[in-house]
Amino acid sequence: MRPSQILRSGGDGEVGKYGKFLGGWGNLGSQTQKGINSFALSANRQRPLAGTLNAAIFNTWRRFSHQVLYFAPPMIIGYLTMQWAIERNEYLNSKPGRAEFGDEE
């Protein structure tokens, strides 16, 4: 008895419903490729930075305007709180502040 042949990616074996082996890469039963179309553009014709400055300005403004309400109010509240704390500390360490609150410590 002769062992069966190994089916390789070539697809030459008579297997399957239509007599084709469909397990190989690139041999899926489609029509044969007739030619390869390739397109090229000269390096002198390309404009890799076309519209970059214009897009950067408007894109930056759009992103900023959508995000400003998320970070501006906490920054303003933090700044005002820090200013109040600095002024309060300066008052408490001044002569009138020590006279008013000095006996509590």
Helices and strands as residue ranges (DSSP letters): H 52-92, H 95-101, G 102-104
